[in-house]
Amino acid sequence: MAETQEKQPKNVSRRRLMQWLLGMSAAGTAGAMLSSAGTIQSMQRQSKSEEPVTAGDRLVFALGPNKGQAIRHDSILIHEAIYVFPENKDSNHDNLIFLVRLDPKTLQPPTIIEWTAEGFVAYSANCTHLGCTVNFSHEAMEGVPYPHLHCPCHGGIFDPHRSALVVAGPPPRPLPQLPIKINEQGELIAAGWFKEPPGPIPESELQQWRQKNKS
């Protein structure tokens, strides 16, 4: 069974989060929250220390009228997705998570199935190309999974059924998966840190991280 990662990510500034929030549409429904109208521009990652997502953090709505409220097992339906943060850790943009709900039967390797719960699978919402915010798309496209994750900045497309593998565009690697589970109260919580550092990261730094954290 795969082990969850407890390593610390690189962090970014509160300024980056505010720019993202200003760019996003403060919509009240899950569908509107996933609109591509509010994509962020890429920004340099910074070294300011901010709390990363860790095991036990409750996941809460990042936007809309339910902002800050806990995500429950019945909060969204199959083929829906929302942006979430670990509770009280929304100042760290690396913590922005894309929570997708799919038919559990459609989840395939290299997705770490043990890190999913009732069809819920969580990925970093920061594109690995230049850090733009990805969104959820039901657009039917030849050769592209349905539904899929899409970065509107440069056309990156990821397959949420297969560990967010890159199926089109310039992203150099998948969106890192976050281990999640459902607690006794029916709330979704993080079960550890991301599979790999979220967002864009120099190849040399990534290789060093992989070597250090090789299981």
N, C-alpha and C positions, 0 to 999 in steps of 0.2 A: 504494500500500500504506500502511496506517495506521502511524504512528510510535508507539513506546512512549513513555510519559510518564516523565520522570525527576524531576519536581517533588516536593517534600517535603510530607507530609500534616500536618494538625494532630494532636497526640498526646494521649493520656490517661494517667492515672496507673496505677502498679502496683496501687494499691488497687482500681481498677475491675476489673482482671484477676482479682485474688483473689476479689472478690465473685462474678464470673462463674463462676470455677472451683468455688467453694463451692456455687453454684446448679446446676451441671451434674452429671449422673450420670456417674460414672467407669466407664463400661461397657466391656466387652471386645470387643464386636462393632460393626461399622459401624452396624448398625440401631439398637442400643441407644444408641450415641453420638449418634444423631440424634433421640433422644426429646425431646419438648417439655416433659418434666417439669422440666427445669432451665433455664428461661428466665431471663434477667437482667432487672433493672429498669433503666430508663433513668437515666443519670447525666450531669451536666454535663461537657462536654469541657474538658480542662485544657491548659495551655500547656507543661507540663514536657517537655523535649526527650528523646525516646527514639528509637532507631534505627528508621527505616521499612524496609519491604521494598524491596529493590533488585535490579537485574538480577544474576543469578548465584546468588542465594540458593537453597539446596536447600529444598524443602518437606518438612516432617516432620509426623508424627501429633501432634495437639494433646492427645489423650486416650487412655486405655485402656492395655493392656499393651504396645502398640507405641509409646507416647509417646516422641517424640524421634527415632524411626527414620525414615529417608528413605522418601518415597513413590516407588514404582516404577510403571512402566507397567502392571504386572499386579497392583497392590495392590488394586484394586477392579474390579468388573464393571460393565457397562452398566446404567444405572438404579440405581446406588448413589452415595453421596456421603459425604464425611467432612470433619471440621474439621481444618484444618492451620495451621501457623505457618511462617514462614521460620525456618530453623535459627538457634538462639541469639538470637532476637528476640521471644520470647514475652512479654516484659514490657510490650510495647506492644500494647494491646488493638485498636488500629486495624489491626494486622497480622493479626488473625484472619481466616482465609480459608475459604470454603466451596468445596471441590473436588468438582465433579459430573462423572460420566461418562455421556455420552449417545451414542446412535447418531449418528456424524458426519453422516449424511444428514439428520438432523432439525434440525441447527443452521441458523438463518436470520438474516439481517440484522434488526436492527442489530448482532447479535453480530459482533465482529471476528474472522473466521474465522482470520486469520493469528496471532491470539493464543491459539488452541486447539491441542491436540495429541492425535491419535488419539481424539477424542471427549471428551477432558478439557477442561472449561471452568471457570475459577476466578472467583469473585465475592467481594466483601467479605461477611463474615458478619454485619455490623452493619446492622440495618434503618435506612433513611434517614429514618424517621419520628422515633423517639425512642431509637434505638440498641440495642434489644433484639436478642438473637441469633436469627437465622432458622433454620429447620430444613427438612428435606426431607420431602415428603409424597407418598405414592402414593394418597391418597384420591381416588376418582373423583368429580368434581363437575361439574355441568352448566356449560358455558361457561368452565371452568378447564383449563389445560393439564395433561397427564398425562406424567410427574410434575411437581410444581411446588415452588417454595420458599415457605415460609409463616412469617409472623411471628405467633406465638401471643399476643403482648401485645394487639394491636389488629386482628388479622385481615388484615394486609397479605399479598397474594399476588403472587408474581413468576414470570415465565415464563423458566426457565433456557435454553430453546431460542432465545430472542430477546433476548439481552443483558439478562436479568432485568428486562424491562419490567414495570411495575406493571399488574396486571389486576384487582385489587380492593383495597379498603381505603384507609387514609389516607396511605401513603407518598407523598411528593411527587415522587420520581424513582426510577429503577432502582437496583439494587445495582451499584456500579462494578465493571467487569470488570478482572481482572488478567491481563496477558500472561504466558503460560507456554510452556515447551518441554521436550522430553526430551533430556537430555544423552547423551553416548556411553556412560555406564554404565547407561542405562535409567532414570535418576532424573528426577523432575519438578523443574524449577527455575523461578524467576521470571525473566521476560525484561524487567522494568521495573517501574514503579509503576502504581497503579490509573489507570483512565481518568479518574476524577474523585476528589475527596476522599471517603473512606469515612464512613459514619455520618451523623447529622444535622448540618446546617450551615446557618446563616442564609442566606436567599435572596440578600441583598446581597453577602455574602462569596462565595457560590458564583458569582454573576454576575461578580464581580471576578476570581475565579480563572479562569473560562472565557474572559474577555476577555484576560487575561494569557497564557493558554496556547493561544489560538486558533491552529490550524495553517494 
